[in-house]
Amino acid sequence: MTKKELIAHMSMEANLTKTDAGRLLQGFMETITERLARGEKINLIGFGTFSVADRAARKCCNPQTGERMVIPARTVAKFKPGKKLTEAVK
């Protein structure tokens, strides 16, 4: 499903205009992004939890050249699905 399709579906489900549904989705995505950038956790009960995690630096080998490399440490976004979402997908 594309963002455009999601907006269309949201507008039908919530009886909103596509413009309002688009603003709602954009606001949701911006809020999640801002909070994760601050290191906060967002828990949507039944749906899931958005959080950030630190990944340690690690060594690897380029399979094409055999060159040894180091992948630097970084912070990544994580999503853990909630129980209701997990059950719905089964």
C-alpha positions as CSV (number, residue, x, y, z in Angstrom):
1,M,0.0,0.0,0.0
2,T,1.4,3.4,-0.9
3,K,1.0,6.6,1.1
4,K,-1.6,7.9,-1.4
5,E,-3.6,4.7,-1.0
6,L,-3.4,4.8,2.8
7,I,-4.6,8.4,2.8
8,A,-7.6,7.4,0.6
9,H,-8.4,4.5,2.9
10,M,-8.1,6.7,6.0
11,S,-10.4,9.3,4.5
12,M,-13.1,6.7,3.8
13,E,-12.8,5.0,7.2
14,A,-12.8,8.2,9.2
15,N,-15.2,10.2,6.9
16,L,-12.5,12.8,6.3
17,T,-11.5,14.6,3.1
18,K,-8.4,13.3,1.5
19,T,-6.7,16.6,2.4
20,D,-7.5,16.2,6.1
21,A,-6.5,12.6,6.1
22,G,-3.2,13.5,4.5
23,R,-2.6,16.2,7.1
24,L,-3.4,13.7,9.8
25,L,-1.0,11.1,8.5
26,Q,1.7,13.7,7.9
27,G,1.3,15.0,11.5
28,F,1.5,11.4,12.8
29,M,4.7,10.7,10.9
30,E,6.3,14.0,11.9
31,T,5.4,13.4,15.6
32,I,6.9,9.9,15.6
33,T,10.0,11.2,13.8
34,E,10.5,14.1,16.3
35,R,10.0,12.0,19.3
36,L,12.3,9.2,18.1
37,A,15.0,11.9,17.3
38,R,14.8,12.9,21.0
39,G,15.3,9.3,22.0
40,E,11.7,8.9,23.3
41,K,9.6,5.7,23.1
42,I,6.1,5.8,21.6
43,N,3.8,3.1,22.8
44,L,0.5,2.6,20.9
45,I,-1.3,-0.1,23.0
46,G,-2.4,-2.9,20.9
47,F,-0.6,-1.7,17.8
48,G,3.1,-1.6,18.8
49,T,6.0,0.4,20.1
50,F,8.3,2.7,18.2
51,S,11.8,3.2,19.8
52,V,15.4,3.8,19.1
53,A,18.4,1.4,19.7
54,D,22.1,1.8,19.5
55,R,23.9,-0.6,17.2
56,A,27.5,-1.4,18.1
57,A,30.2,-1.1,15.5
58,R,31.1,-4.4,14.0
59,K,33.6,-6.0,11.6
60,C,32.6,-7.5,8.4
61,C,34.1,-8.8,5.1
62,N,33.1,-7.5,1.7
63,P,32.0,-10.8,-0.1
64,Q,33.0,-9.4,-3.5
65,T,36.5,-8.3,-2.7
66,G,37.3,-10.0,0.6
67,E,38.3,-6.7,2.1
68,R,37.8,-6.4,5.8
69,M,35.7,-3.4,6.9
70,V,34.3,-1.9,10.0
71,I,30.6,-0.8,10.1
72,P,30.4,2.1,12.4
73,A,28.1,2.3,15.4
74,R,24.8,4.0,14.8
75,T,21.4,4.7,16.2
76,V,18.4,3.0,14.4
77,A,14.6,3.2,14.7
78,K,12.8,0.1,15.8
79,F,9.2,-1.1,15.8
80,K,7.9,-3.9,17.9
81,P,4.4,-5.0,17.0
82,G,1.8,-5.2,19.8
83,K,-0.2,-8.3,20.6
84,K,-3.3,-7.3,18.7
85,L,-1.3,-6.5,15.5
86,T,0.6,-9.7,15.8
87,E,-2.6,-11.8,16.2
88,A,-4.3,-10.0,13.3
89,V,-1.4,-10.8,11.0
90,K,-1.3,-14.5,11.8
